[in-house]
Amino acid sequence: MSNKLLAAVFLICVTVTLTGCVAAIGNGDSRGATVGQQLVDLQKAKDSGAITDAEFQEQKARLLKRH
Protein backbone atom coordinates (compact mmCIF):
# COMPACT_ATOMS: atom_id res chain seq x y z
CA MET A 1 0.00 0.00 0.00
CA SER A 2 1.39 3.43 -0.89
CA ASN A 3 2.27 5.91 1.83
CA LYS A 4 -0.35 8.40 0.59
CA LEU A 5 -3.08 5.78 0.63
CA LEU A 6 -2.03 4.58 4.06
CA ALA A 7 -2.01 8.15 5.37
CA ALA A 8 -5.46 8.80 3.90
CA VAL A 9 -6.88 5.66 5.51
CA PHE A 10 -5.28 6.62 8.82
CA LEU A 11 -6.73 10.14 8.62
CA ILE A 12 -10.20 8.81 7.88
CA CYS A 13 -9.99 6.39 10.81
CA VAL A 14 -8.81 9.14 13.16
CA THR A 15 -11.54 11.49 11.99
CA VAL A 16 -14.26 8.87 12.37
CA THR A 17 -12.99 7.90 15.81
CA LEU A 18 -12.76 11.48 17.04
CA THR A 19 -16.14 12.35 15.58
CA GLY A 20 -17.62 9.43 17.51
CA CYS A 21 -15.98 10.70 20.69
CA VAL A 22 -17.45 14.15 20.22
CA ALA A 23 -20.91 12.71 19.59
CA ALA A 24 -20.62 10.41 22.60
CA ILE A 25 -19.92 13.36 24.88
CA GLY A 26 -23.38 14.64 24.07
CA ASN A 27 -22.59 18.18 23.04
CA GLY A 28 -25.98 18.46 21.35
CA ASP A 29 -24.51 18.58 17.87
CA SER A 30 -25.39 15.33 16.13
CA ARG A 31 -23.39 16.28 13.01
CA GLY A 32 -20.07 15.47 14.65
CA ALA A 33 -16.92 17.46 15.07
CA THR A 34 -16.86 21.19 14.42
CA VAL A 35 -14.85 22.69 11.60
CA GLY A 36 -12.39 23.96 14.18
CA GLN A 37 -11.94 20.50 15.66
CA GLN A 38 -11.49 18.98 12.22
CA LEU A 39 -8.79 21.56 11.48
CA VAL A 40 -7.07 20.70 14.77
CA ASP A 41 -7.24 17.01 13.86
CA LEU A 42 -5.73 17.72 10.44
CA GLN A 43 -2.91 19.70 12.05
CA LYS A 44 -2.22 16.84 14.46
CA ALA A 45 -2.11 14.39 11.56
CA LYS A 46 0.38 16.65 9.76
CA ASP A 47 2.49 17.18 12.89
CA SER A 48 2.65 13.44 13.53
CA GLY A 49 3.77 12.76 9.97
CA ALA A 50 0.60 10.88 9.04
CA ILE A 51 0.00 13.30 6.17
CA THR A 52 2.28 15.60 4.20
CA ASP A 53 2.00 19.38 4.14
CA ALA A 54 0.52 19.16 0.64
CA GLU A 55 -2.12 16.67 1.82
CA PHE A 56 -2.85 18.90 4.81
CA GLN A 57 -3.36 21.93 2.56
CA GLU A 58 -5.61 19.94 0.22
CA GLN A 59 -7.79 18.57 3.03
CA LYS A 60 -7.95 21.96 4.72
CA ALA A 61 -9.11 23.60 1.48
CA ARG A 62 -11.80 20.93 1.01
CA LEU A 63 -13.00 21.33 4.57
CA LEU A 64 -13.19 25.12 4.38
CA LYS A 65 -14.89 24.98 0.97
CA ARG A 66 -17.71 22.85 2.44
CA HIS A 67 -18.38 25.39 5.16
N, C-alpha and C positions, 0 to 999 in steps of 0.2 A: 504494500500500500504506500502511495506517495506521501511525503511529509505534509503537503498541502491538504490532501484528503484526510489524513489522520488528524491534523489540526482542526479542520472544519468539523469533523465528527466529534472531537473533544469539545469544541466550543458549543456545539448544539447540545451535547450531554450536560455540560455545565449550566447552560442557559435554562434548559428544561428542569434540571435539579433545583437551581436557585429560584426559578419561577414557582415551583411547587412549594418551596420553603416559604416564600412570601405569601402565597395563597393559604398555606396552613396556619400562618400566624393570625389570619383573620383580620386583615387590615380593611376589609370592606370593599376592596377592589378585586372583583373576580376576574379581571383581565390579566392579572399577573404583575410582573415587575414593571416599575415605572421606566420611562425613557432614561432618567438619570441613573437608575440602578443598572439598566442594561449597558449604559456607557461605562459605568464603573466596572462592570463585569468584563466588558471588552478590554478596558485598560489593564485589568488584572491578567487577562489571557495574554495580552501583548507583553506585559512585564515578566510573566513567567516563561515566555518563549514559546507558548503554545501556538501563537499566530505571529506573523511578521508584521512590520510596520505597514506595509502595503495592504495586507489583509485587514488590519485594524482600520485603516483609512477607508477601505471599501465598505466594510461592515458599518462603520460609523455613518458614512454618507447614506447608505441604505436605510439605516435606522432613522436618521434625521429627516430623510425624504418622506418617510411614512407618517411622520408626525408634523 
